[in-house]
Amino acid sequence: MLEHAVFMSLKRNGRIFATALMVTAALPVVAHGQDGLVKVTPLGSHAGELCARDRAIVFEDPTGVRILYDPGFMVDETDPRLGDIHAVLLSHAHIDHAGSRRDRGGTCAAPGMGPANPVSNVAGIVAAKNAMLITANESAAFFAVKIQGVRGTATPACTTTGFDDQTVVPLSGACTAPVGASGARTILRSGAPAAVRVTAVQAIHPNNIAAALVDAPGLADGTTAYGGLALGFIVRFTNGLTVYLSGDTGVFGDMTTVIAKLFAPSLMVLNIGPGGNGPTALGATDAVTVVQHLIRTATVMPSHVGEQATSGGTLAANTRTEYFVRSVSGFTEVVLPLSNVTRTFDGSGRCVGCGR
């Protein structure tokens, strides 16, 4: 659309088409449509299952860019499953997404509560992996101080180049990449022919920082710190796959006008469960409405389920997750994000080898 607008403007001014070509050729482009598949690996509390507090998912682009989304309680910097991480996407600073504890063990329905981690799992991972943290402006500033506490040096803003705010990875140190709704960053693996684009979109949800993560002198009783806007993300991979990561959100009209029509995702990771203290975002019923009427993608992964959704890797009956899957099965393919199970997706959002 931008190239067309440039051409029409030049044409109206009586300039030749060759000039328009020279101008548009100079514009930065995030290439897509490359060969290869995107690998998607959920990292939860129990291997092969979808459990109550599972949040974290690692996405690996065909160029090798590796992105971690919302580490939560179950993944910290010591987790051997992480491997290289080049960027961390944090939808909001609530403790079940940023990780104020290092949980281990327990059951799928009630994972064991581990020791407190006042640094936060997200800051620990960003520091240990020399990763870029992409999150809201205020949250980025807050976690930059946490990362500084781990590394002993100030946390810089990520270096970018070009109109696309491109950062080349791997990095030599951790950095922050603050974004607001509609803000975008691109991530280029050094030597690769194409980059991954991450665009922040709104999520209708609070983004307060709990006292558990606030250093002394702390907060007055009954208050929380301000983390900025809660976000979702649109991630455009180099094989053409476009993923919508909803974060915690309620239903909003721009799900159709912006998310579906403008970005046209083909894979959606949709948070379907209640928050830690009750229904604070989409529940299974509203999540069904989103799929049936607002955002129609080729494939959906239900996440943030708040329950033991599977047993032996099979969907458990009489659960919110089972209701969701049954209700949307005529509208989209559903792939359960089973912990430690890597799925591969083509550019059209189809899970390769998953069966139908």
Secondary structure, 3 states (H helix, E strand, C coil): CHHHHHHHHHHHCCCCHHHHHHHHHCCCCCCCCCCCCEEEEECCCCCCCCCCCCCCEEEECCCCCEEEECCCCCCCCCCCCCCCCCEEECCCCCHHHHCCECCCCECCCCECCCCECCCCHHHHHHHHHCCEEEEEHHHHHHHHHHHHHHHCCCCCECCCECCCCEEEECCCCCEEEEECCCCEEEEEECCCCCEEEEEEEECCCCCEECHHHCCCCCCCCCCCEECCCCEEEEEECCCCCEEEECCCCCCCCHHHHHHHHHHCCCEEEEECCCECCECCCCCHHHHHHHHHHHCCCCEEEEECCCCCCEECCEECCCCHHHHHHHHHCCCCEECCCCCCCCEEECCCCCEECCCC
